[in-house]
Amino acid sequence: MKLSVKSDYAARAVLSLARRHHQQVPTRLEEIATENGLAPGYLVQILLELKSHQIVRSVRGKDGGYQLARPPAEITLADILHCAHGPLFDTPALSDPLCPQELREGWRRLQAAVTDEARAINFQQLLEANSDRDRMFYI
């Protein structure tokens, strides 16, 4: 399974917004783009897709920008991947009547494992994992 740059950029943007979620202040597109080394023109397209999936919301005006539409604990990697790609794992074999049943079952198991794992990882966990690492002392 190979993920696109689009899914990586979408996850980076959401992580940037998750870091600021407690501030309850919109973040400008340019700030997100600069922080992550992304092209603003491409990022705006990604943010529009995230908005259409109710992952982010936009705020108009001079002090406008983007915010998460819900808390980081309620946004998973599965949400981001689904927004960027549609189904998390898909193969034509799942609907191919000529594919052996045993193999189709293997593909279904792999599909379920990928989906379950992506749903188990939320952005609050990612923030906390980074926070725990920052608190470690090295001797």
VMD Tcl script that draws the C-alpha trace (Angstrom):
set ca {
  {0.00 0.00 0.00}
  {1.48 3.31 -1.07}
  {0.08 6.59 0.20}
  {0.22 9.79 -1.79}
  {1.93 13.05 -0.94}
  {-1.56 14.48 -0.65}
  {-2.38 12.29 2.35}
  {0.91 13.26 4.03}
  {0.26 16.96 3.45}
  {-3.29 16.65 4.76}
  {-2.03 14.93 7.91}
  {0.64 17.61 8.39}
  {-1.94 20.37 8.07}
  {-4.27 18.71 10.57}
  {-1.39 18.16 13.00}
  {-0.48 21.85 12.74}
  {-4.06 22.79 13.55}
  {-4.22 20.22 16.35}
  {-1.20 21.86 18.01}
  {-3.14 25.14 18.11}
  {-6.57 23.72 18.90}
  {-6.50 24.85 22.54}
  {-5.97 28.48 21.43}
  {-9.38 28.58 19.69}
  {-7.91 31.02 17.12}
  {-7.87 30.42 13.36}
  {-4.50 29.77 11.71}
  {-3.71 31.42 8.41}
  {-3.07 29.22 5.39}
  {0.35 30.77 4.86}
  {1.42 29.89 8.40}
  {0.44 26.24 7.95}
  {2.17 26.12 4.56}
  {5.40 27.70 5.86}
  {5.49 25.51 8.97}
  {5.25 22.36 6.86}
  {7.15 23.42 3.75}
  {4.05 23.13 1.56}
  {2.95 25.11 -1.48}
  {0.04 27.35 -0.42}
  {-1.80 26.77 -3.71}
  {-1.82 23.01 -3.19}
  {-2.52 23.28 0.52}
  {-5.67 25.32 -0.05}
  {-7.06 22.51 -2.22}
  {-6.32 20.00 0.53}
  {-7.90 22.20 3.19}
  {-11.04 22.56 1.06}
  {-11.33 18.77 0.91}
  {-10.76 18.51 4.67}
  {-13.46 21.15 5.12}
  {-15.92 19.22 2.95}
  {-15.37 16.21 5.25}
  {-15.96 18.35 8.37}
  {-12.38 17.87 9.60}
  {-11.51 21.56 9.45}
  {-13.54 24.74 9.20}
  {-12.63 28.08 7.74}
  {-13.13 31.47 9.32}
  {-13.47 34.47 7.03}
  {-12.15 37.93 7.59}
  {-8.97 39.76 8.50}
  {-8.26 37.43 11.41}
  {-9.57 34.38 9.58}
  {-7.94 31.11 8.72}
  {-8.52 27.46 9.52}
  {-9.36 25.54 12.68}
  {-10.18 21.95 13.46}
  {-13.90 21.30 13.25}
  {-13.70 18.97 16.24}
  {-11.17 18.12 18.97}
  {-7.94 16.33 17.95}
  {-9.01 13.23 19.89}
  {-11.97 12.89 17.52}
  {-9.93 13.04 14.30}
  {-8.12 9.88 13.21}
  {-5.61 9.04 10.55}
  {-8.42 7.04 8.94}
  {-10.43 10.27 8.59}
  {-7.53 11.96 6.81}
  {-6.76 9.01 4.55}
  {-10.42 8.56 3.67}
  {-10.64 12.26 2.77}
  {-7.51 12.09 0.59}
  {-8.10 8.69 -1.06}
  {-11.52 7.28 -0.37}
  {-11.34 3.66 0.83}
  {-8.22 3.04 2.90}
  {-7.43 -0.24 1.22}
  {-8.96 -1.34 -2.01}
  {-8.17 -4.01 -4.53}
  {-10.14 -5.14 -7.57}
  {-9.77 -8.70 -6.27}
  {-12.41 -8.04 -3.59}
  {-15.12 -7.86 -6.24}
  {-13.57 -10.19 -8.81}
  {-15.53 -13.45 -8.98}
  {-12.49 -15.12 -10.57}
  {-10.29 -14.35 -7.57}
  {-10.08 -17.43 -5.33}
  {-12.25 -17.13 -2.24}
  {-9.28 -17.83 0.06}
  {-7.33 -14.95 -1.45}
  {-10.31 -12.61 -1.26}
  {-10.61 -13.47 2.43}
  {-6.94 -12.59 2.89}
  {-7.49 -9.24 1.17}
  {-10.53 -8.57 3.40}
  {-8.48 -9.33 6.51}
  {-5.73 -6.98 5.36}
  {-8.32 -4.29 4.55}
  {-9.84 -4.63 8.04}
  {-6.43 -4.50 9.73}
  {-5.38 -1.34 7.87}
  {-8.71 0.35 8.58}
  {-8.75 -0.63 12.26}
  {-5.19 0.58 12.84}
  {-5.80 3.91 11.07}
  {-8.96 4.42 13.17}
  {-7.00 3.68 16.36}
  {-4.58 6.58 15.82}
  {-5.98 10.01 16.61}
  {-4.29 13.39 16.55}
  {-4.48 13.87 20.32}
  {-2.40 10.70 20.73}
  {0.13 12.03 18.23}
  {0.39 15.31 20.14}
  {0.79 13.52 23.46}
  {3.43 11.17 22.09}
  {5.47 14.16 20.96}
  {4.92 15.91 24.29}
  {6.11 12.82 26.19}
  {9.23 12.67 24.04}
  {9.98 16.36 24.72}
  {9.79 15.73 28.47}
  {12.35 12.91 28.42}
  {15.71 13.59 30.00}
  {18.84 12.31 28.36}
  {21.97 11.49 30.31}
}
mol new
graphics top color blue
foreach p $ca { graphics top sphere $p radius 0.5 }
foreach p [lrange $ca 0 end-1] q [lrange $ca 1 end] { graphics top cylinder $p $q radius 0.2 }
display resetview
